[in-house]
Amino acid sequence: MEYLDLPPVARMAGRVALPGSKSISNRTLLLAALAQGVTEVEGLLDADDVDRMLEALRALGVSIEQRGGTRRFAVRGVAGAFPVKRAKLFLGNAGTAFRPLTAALALSGGDYELAGVPRMHERPIADLVDALRSLGADIRYLGETGFPPLAIGQGRVKPGERVAIRSDISSQFVTALLMALPLTGRGIEVAISGELISQPYVDMTLALMARFGIAVERDGGRALRVPSGRGYASPGSIAVEGDASSASYFLAAGAIGGGPVRVEGVGLDSIQGDAQFARTLFAMGATVDAGADWIEVRGGRPLRAIDADFNRMPDAAMTAAVAALFANGPSRLRGIGSWRVKETDRIAAMATELAKLGASVDTGPDWLSLAPPSTLLPATIDTYDDHRIAMCFALATLGGVAVRINDPQCVRKTFPGYFAAFRALAR
């Protein structure tokens, strides 16, 4: 399908059972693969990024069985040593697979090549490579310096108890390093330099590592210590939360389109930073209720304009930008510099597409401001092979206009059934 035409929507109401979190799914799969014992993983996301991780782990010799037609998988861990010592892996545009596998394989004593789609080869990875090289890893760039594809050889871990890593481009670099360090068997302190963006994703990583028996010690906000002499151990079973980033589109639909809209699978007990997006909608004037594993939003227009820092939830910030089209004045989103190194340059892409709907948009290195139009314009939205652009701009139909989404299949990356779920709420 080259495009999908979405008609105007008057109201949104109903319930949505969320797919599993991409970030939790891929972290859990890698930790289960590295652990001692068998882990039953319930609720694994069914989407492209997770497929790339499953394919890679199986190619590395990890036994993974799907239980019938469900999203329950049994992962037989390798106790820290991948059986396959030579492999070429294709990881698409899955950053949650590429970065952690780079770190784990760099400390695994084998020869590997990691590649992806052209956009992945434009996404920086130098900060992670530099940190791994300082530990003694053998990593070479097969294309442009600082970017994938990569060749990983049999490096040798150097003596030392400290490694520094920059964190101002992607939190995935810190996550990848932390998850791989237990493979060394040594106690190592990770010193974080620069602003730590998307900190909730690092907190998520630490919570999942603890489930697999590795309790990382914190020394303030800038140092983390991985304990020595301890490998990962299976918790027996683990359930994947619903995806909080995906929840943001439906919660915003409730705020803009009257509601109530309830998402199920993520709530007050969530370890995901994007679950806090409901607070943004509350600040914009919506009514929010929540339980342990659900959130419900209702609201009306106009919403209140916002000036907010989205450093801690940059994915949900894209939803906030579209919601700001329905606000009573100009809004400003700050702390979104990481948008520039995602599936596309999201600051540039969002500015272009918001302007098509009639908004006046201005941007900077890490911010975007917009003034909503008095009346939205019908538009054809280009998606740049970016699932989140496709999903968040569906909300524009609540402005009484038809919207055409080009390349709607890009939502396969994290939420293949998104448009069906969106239509099911339309009233």
Phi, psi and omega per residue, in radians:
M1 nan 2.132 -3.111
E2 -1.398 -0.498 -3.135
Y3 -2.702 2.872 3.099
L4 -2.333 2.168 3.106
D5 -1.617 2.159 3.123
L6 -1.898 2.183 -3.132
P7 -1.375 2.894 3.047
P8 -1.036 2.556 -3.140
V9 -2.143 2.310 -3.103
A10 -1.499 -0.663 -3.044
R11 -2.677 2.652 3.084
M12 -2.176 2.314 3.101
A13 -2.791 2.612 3.095
G14 2.373 -2.870 -3.100
R15 -2.188 2.591 3.119
V16 -2.299 2.194 2.982
A17 -1.525 2.027 -3.009
L18 -1.321 2.547 2.947
P19 -1.229 2.878 -3.131
G20 -1.120 2.689 3.107
S21 -1.166 2.269 3.073
K22 -1.094 -0.807 -3.077
S23 -1.105 -0.745 3.134
I24 -1.245 -0.698 -3.123
S25 -1.009 -0.902 -3.058
N26 -1.275 -0.604 3.044
R27 -1.116 -0.792 -3.114
T28 -1.104 -0.734 3.124
L29 -1.048 -0.795 -3.115
L30 -1.167 -0.749 3.134
L31 -1.120 -0.715 3.111
A32 -1.126 -0.650 3.124
A33 -1.162 -0.623 -3.099
L34 -1.459 -0.227 -3.021
A35 -1.414 2.889 2.951
Q36 -1.515 2.196 3.083
G37 1.846 3.097 -3.122
V38 -1.758 2.320 3.118
T39 -2.040 2.218 3.028
E40 -1.569 2.050 -3.112
V41 -1.853 2.065 -3.086
E42 -1.830 2.386 3.027
G43 1.417 0.442 -3.134
L44 -1.081 2.410 3.134
L45 -1.090 2.389 3.064
D46 -1.755 1.581 -3.086
A47 -2.823 2.962 -3.002
D48 -1.019 -0.799 -3.059
D49 -1.066 -0.681 3.126
V50 -1.273 -0.609 3.058
D51 -1.035 -0.692 3.136
R52 -1.133 -0.681 3.114
M53 -1.180 -0.755 3.119
L54 -1.049 -0.787 3.130
E55 -1.069 -0.752 -3.110
A56 -1.134 -0.798 -3.116
L57 -1.130 -0.704 3.090
R58 -1.121 -0.681 3.103
A59 -1.137 -0.425 3.123
L60 -1.544 0.055 3.048
G61 1.706 0.204 -3.137
V62 -1.512 2.272 3.096
S63 -1.445 2.094 -3.140
I64 -2.311 2.081 -3.120
E65 -1.989 2.307 3.043
Q66 -1.554 2.330 -3.121
R67 -1.487 1.693 -3.141
G68 1.086 -2.471 3.129
G69 -1.674 0.251 -3.101
T70 -1.524 3.079 3.040
R71 -1.712 0.638 3.058
R72 -1.865 2.241 -3.081
F73 -2.235 2.488 3.024
A74 -1.825 2.075 -3.124
V75 -1.897 2.066 3.104
R76 -1.591 1.882 -3.045
G77 -1.188 2.724 -3.096
V78 -1.811 0.141 3.114
A79 0.965 0.703 2.998
G80 1.604 -0.119 -3.069
A81 -2.222 1.843 3.095
F82 -1.120 2.267 -3.124
P83 -1.114 -0.603 -3.101
V84 -1.547 2.126 -3.034
K85 -1.805 0.014 3.102
R86 -2.544 2.101 -3.099
A87 -2.784 2.671 2.976
K88 -1.987 2.145 -3.039
L89 -2.026 2.350 3.034
F90 -1.892 2.148 -2.992
L91 -2.082 0.318 3.059
G92 1.002 -2.283 3.075
N93 -2.054 0.578 -3.060
A94 -1.591 1.619 3.112
G95 -1.098 -0.578 -3.139
T96 -1.254 -0.169 3.012
A97 -1.803 -0.762 -3.021
F98 -1.136 -0.855 -3.041
R99 -1.175 -0.894 3.129
P100 -1.112 -0.638 3.115
L101 -1.197 -0.607 3.062
T102 -0.983 -0.844 -3.105
A103 -1.178 -0.798 -3.101
A104 -1.112 -0.740 -3.110
L105 -1.268 -0.522 3.113
A106 -1.133 -0.400 -3.135
L107 -1.907 0.328 -3.044
S108 -1.868 -0.101 3.073
G109 1.237 0.776 3.093
G110 -2.436 -3.056 3.121
D111 -2.076 2.072 -3.015
Y112 -2.426 2.699 2.965
E113 -2.192 2.343 -3.132
L114 -2.127 2.237 3.138
A115 -2.463 2.958 3.130
G116 -2.653 -2.822 3.089
V117 -1.283 2.913 -3.120
P118 -0.926 -0.698 -3.135
R119 -1.110 -0.646 3.087
M120 -1.067 -0.567 3.135
H121 -1.340 -0.046 3.041
E122 -1.827 -0.079 -3.092
R123 -1.640 2.198 -2.997
P124 -1.139 2.593 3.098
I125 -2.490 0.123 -3.028
A126 -1.059 -0.682 -3.092
D127 -1.077 -0.688 3.097
L128 -1.226 -0.772 3.140
V129 -1.069 -0.742 3.139
D130 -1.069 -0.736 3.128
A131 -1.128 -0.751 3.139
L132 -1.166 -0.687 3.092
R133 -1.101 -0.616 3.125
S134 -1.141 -0.362 3.068
L135 -1.509 -0.165 -3.128
G136 1.908 0.107 3.138
A137 -1.212 2.582 3.084
D138 -1.807 1.765 -3.117
I139 -2.276 2.285 3.125
R140 -2.169 2.529 3.056
Y141 -1.485 2.285 3.127
L142 -1.633 -0.126 3.090
G143 -2.345 -2.207 3.135
E144 -1.241 2.389 3.118
T145 -1.036 2.302 3.115
G146 1.687 -0.045 -3.053
F147 -2.411 2.691 2.984
P148 -1.091 2.868 0.076
P149 -1.342 2.859 -3.059
L150 -2.222 2.618 2.936
A151 -2.022 2.274 -3.111
I152 -2.043 2.211 3.120
G153 -1.902 -2.974 -3.077
Q154 -1.564 1.425 3.100
G155 -1.282 3.099 -3.131
R156 -2.319 2.153 -3.074
V157 -1.167 2.213 -3.120
K158 -1.400 2.724 3.010
P159 -1.109 2.648 -3.140
G160 2.495 2.725 -3.064
E161 -2.182 0.303 -3.082
R162 -2.612 2.450 3.052
V163 -2.422 2.375 3.138
A164 -1.800 2.550 3.111
I165 -2.580 2.399 3.049
R166 -1.353 2.571 -3.053
S167 -2.312 0.280 -3.035
D168 -1.651 0.063 3.069
I169 -1.913 -0.814 -3.137
S170 -2.653 2.308 3.059
S171 -1.211 -0.318 3.137
Q172 -1.099 -0.441 3.101
F173 -1.159 -0.769 3.112
V174 -1.148 -0.783 3.102
T175 -0.988 -0.843 -3.099
A176 -1.066 -0.788 -3.128
L177 -1.114 -0.800 -3.127
L178 -1.053 -0.776 -3.091
M179 -1.178 -0.491 -3.099
A180 -1.485 -0.475 -2.994
L181 -1.037 -0.590 3.090
P182 -1.026 -0.332 3.115
L183 -1.183 -0.348 3.136
T184 -1.364 -0.376 -3.084
G185 1.316 0.069 -3.095
R186 -1.946 2.698 2.996
G187 -1.378 2.096 -3.079
I188 -2.333 2.331 3.087
E189 -1.602 2.315 3.071
V190 -1.765 2.012 3.124
A191 -1.708 2.083 -3.061
I192 -1.647 2.172 3.102
S193 -1.988 2.622 -3.074
G194 1.411 3.027 3.134
E195 -1.218 2.268 3.097
L196 -1.463 1.801 3.125
I197 -1.481 2.697 3.103
S198 0.918 0.791 -3.095
Q199 -0.959 -0.610 3.128
P200 -0.993 -0.482 3.113
Y201 -1.236 -0.581 3.042
V202 -1.216 -0.714 3.082
D203 -1.044 -0.691 3.081
M204 -1.050 -0.782 3.125
T205 -1.020 -0.800 -3.132
L206 -1.107 -0.690 3.130
A207 -1.118 -0.703 3.140
L208 -1.260 -0.682 3.065
M209 -1.028 -0.694 3.119
A210 -1.104 -0.627 3.094
R211 -1.096 -0.490 3.134
F212 -1.749 0.359 2.951
G213 1.581 0.100 3.123
I214 -1.971 1.864 3.132
A215 -1.671 1.884 -3.123
V216 -1.463 2.282 -3.140
E217 -1.511 2.439 3.087
R218 -1.784 2.386 3.006
D219 -2.111 1.522 -3.007
G220 1.224 -2.677 -3.124
G221 -1.746 -0.037 -2.999
R222 -2.017 -0.010 -3.141
A223 -2.458 2.427 3.127
L224 -2.323 2.363 -3.095
R225 -2.055 2.104 3.091
V226 -1.524 2.223 -3.066
P227 -1.197 2.769 -3.116
S228 -1.612 2.819 2.970
G229 1.081 0.477 -3.077
R230 -2.461 2.249 3.069
G231 -1.826 3.049 3.127
Y232 -1.267 2.503 3.101
A233 -2.252 2.386 -3.112
S234 -1.069 2.389 3.008
P235 -1.412 0.011 -3.090
G236 1.640 -1.084 3.090
S237 -2.577 2.699 3.140
I238 -2.664 2.439 -3.139
A239 -1.869 2.392 3.121
V240 -1.522 2.220 3.087
E241 -1.132 2.742 2.947
G242 -1.095 2.708 -3.025
D243 -1.381 2.022 -3.091
A244 -1.239 -0.542 3.092
S245 -1.138 -0.751 3.087
S246 -1.141 -0.576 3.116
A247 -1.053 -0.545 -3.036
S248 -1.022 -0.614 -3.105
Y249 -1.159 -0.718 -3.096
F250 -1.327 -0.631 3.080
L251 -1.136 -0.722 3.080
A252 -1.117 -0.625 3.095
A253 -1.074 -0.652 3.078
G254 -1.169 -0.677 -3.138
A255 -1.201 -0.691 -3.092
I256 -1.454 -0.715 -2.964
G257 -1.764 0.348 3.042
G258 1.654 -0.971 3.141
G259 1.340 -2.816 -0.005
P260 -1.307 2.522 2.996
V261 -2.070 2.198 3.127
R262 -2.012 2.302 3.006
V263 -1.812 2.453 -3.106
E264 -2.105 2.316 -3.126
G265 2.122 -0.169 3.077
V266 -2.575 2.471 -3.094
G267 -2.909 -2.543 -3.049
L268 -1.094 -0.456 -3.114
D269 -1.546 0.116 -3.026
S270 -1.164 2.553 3.011
I271 -1.721 0.155 -3.126
Q272 -1.717 2.336 -3.141
G273 -1.118 -0.576 -3.089
D274 -1.203 -0.201 3.041
A275 -1.104 -0.354 3.127
Q276 -1.353 -0.051 3.124
F277 -1.038 -0.487 3.100
A278 -1.013 -0.537 3.090
R279 -1.147 -0.636 3.090
T280 -1.082 -0.780 3.129
L281 -1.135 -0.628 3.063
F282 -1.078 -0.738 3.114
A283 -1.132 -0.442 3.124
M284 -1.524 0.023 3.033
G285 1.888 0.014 -3.134
A286 -1.378 2.786 3.027
T287 -1.670 2.261 -3.044
V288 -2.188 2.285 2.988
D289 -2.197 2.669 -3.102
A290 -2.705 2.676 3.003
G291 -2.235 -2.937 -3.077
A292 -1.022 -0.664 -3.086
D293 -2.366 0.537 3.065
W294 -2.651 2.701 3.055
I295 -2.415 2.429 3.139
E296 -2.282 2.398 -3.104
V297 -2.313 2.442 2.965
R298 -2.410 2.704 -3.104
G299 -2.998 -2.823 -3.134
G300 -2.904 2.991 -3.097
R301 -1.866 2.634 0.023
P302 -1.434 2.654 2.977
L303 -1.362 2.899 3.074
R304 -1.464 2.450 3.058
A305 -1.179 2.709 -3.109
I306 -2.291 2.706 2.935
D307 -2.323 1.793 -2.942
A308 -2.478 2.664 3.079
D309 -1.641 2.139 -3.108
F310 -1.914 0.441 3.132
N311 -0.952 -0.627 -3.040
R312 -1.484 -0.228 3.113
M313 -2.570 1.149 -3.065
P314 -1.123 -0.538 3.128
D315 -1.168 -0.803 3.131
A316 -1.176 -0.359 3.107
A317 -1.080 -0.502 3.098
M318 -1.118 -0.676 3.078
T319 -1.146 -0.692 3.122
A320 -1.078 -0.626 -3.135
A321 -1.107 -0.730 3.125
V322 -1.269 -0.661 3.080
A323 -1.056 -0.550 -3.133
A324 -1.151 -0.288 3.027
L325 -1.099 -0.357 -3.085
F326 -1.847 0.281 -3.094
A327 -1.589 2.946 -3.061
N328 -1.566 0.212 3.127
G329 3.130 -3.060 -3.120
P330 -1.159 2.497 3.083
S331 -2.116 2.737 3.128
R332 -2.363 2.249 3.100
L333 -1.927 2.121 -3.102
R334 -1.982 2.897 3.069
G335 1.236 0.531 -3.075
I336 -1.984 0.487 -3.142
G337 -1.021 -0.523 3.137
S338 -1.134 -0.317 3.071
W339 -0.955 -0.538 -3.005
R340 -1.256 -0.283 -3.097
V341 -2.085 0.478 3.101
K342 -1.617 -2.657 -3.102
E343 -0.992 -0.500 2.959
T344 -2.574 3.122 2.992
D345 -1.308 1.651 -2.982
R346 -1.209 -0.487 3.099
I347 -1.129 -0.836 3.133
A348 -1.140 -0.766 -3.093
A349 -1.147 -0.792 -3.131
M350 -1.111 -0.706 3.123
A351 -1.053 -0.764 -3.137
T352 -1.095 -0.800 -3.055
E353 -1.320 -0.627 3.079
L354 -1.106 -0.643 3.125
A355 -1.139 -0.573 3.103
K356 -1.048 -0.530 -3.124
L357 -1.479 -0.021 3.078
G358 1.873 -0.045 -3.123
A359 -1.286 2.592 2.963
S360 -1.616 2.082 -2.965
V361 -2.165 2.435 3.018
D362 -2.308 2.623 -3.091
T363 -2.410 2.818 3.024
G364 -2.457 -2.964 -3.102
P365 -0.997 -0.653 -3.104
D366 -2.436 0.539 3.125
W367 -2.614 2.797 3.056
L368 -2.512 2.338 3.056
S369 -2.155 2.602 3.121
L370 -2.587 2.518 3.009
A371 -1.929 2.145 -3.078
P372 -1.240 2.628 3.071
P373 -1.347 2.856 3.068
S374 -1.180 -0.566 3.091
T375 -2.446 2.287 3.110
L376 -1.192 2.631 3.090
L377 -1.784 2.469 2.995
P378 -1.088 2.579 -3.020
A379 -2.658 2.718 2.951
T380 -1.800 2.044 -3.046
I381 -1.675 2.124 2.983
D382 -1.454 2.453 -2.991
T383 -1.919 -0.150 3.008
Y384 1.007 0.521 -3.065
D385 0.966 0.611 -3.090
D386 -2.110 1.912 -3.077
H387 -0.981 -0.665 -3.052
R388 -1.259 -0.552 3.052
I389 -1.130 -0.776 3.130
A390 -1.044 -0.749 -3.042
M391 -1.288 -0.789 -3.033
C392 -1.234 -0.542 -3.103
F393 -1.340 -0.182 2.987
A394 -1.048 -0.474 -3.127
L395 -1.128 -0.379 -3.120
A396 -1.102 -0.398 3.124
T397 -1.093 -0.348 3.091
L398 -1.252 -0.121 3.066
G399 -1.575 0.238 3.088
G400 1.378 0.355 -3.138
V401 -2.173 2.676 3.017
A402 -1.426 2.528 -3.137
V403 -2.305 2.307 3.026
R404 -1.776 2.212 3.113
I405 -1.808 1.985 3.072
N406 -1.337 2.519 3.123
D407 0.890 1.011 -3.092
P408 -1.149 -0.321 -3.135
Q409 -1.146 -0.217 -3.139
C410 -1.079 -0.304 3.112
V411 -1.205 -0.187 3.094
R412 -1.017 -0.388 -3.120
K413 -1.001 -0.666 -3.107
T414 -2.400 -0.323 -3.010
F415 -2.681 1.325 -3.075
P416 -0.990 -0.561 -3.089
G417 -1.653 0.344 -3.002
Y418 -1.032 -0.895 -3.027
F419 -1.172 -0.558 3.048
A420 -1.145 -0.717 3.123
A421 -1.165 -0.653 3.118
F422 -1.134 -0.803 3.138
R423 -1.079 -0.612 -3.090
A424 -1.132 -0.349 3.119
L425 -1.584 -0.253 -3.041
A426 -1.197 2.344 3.130
R427 -2.168 nan nan
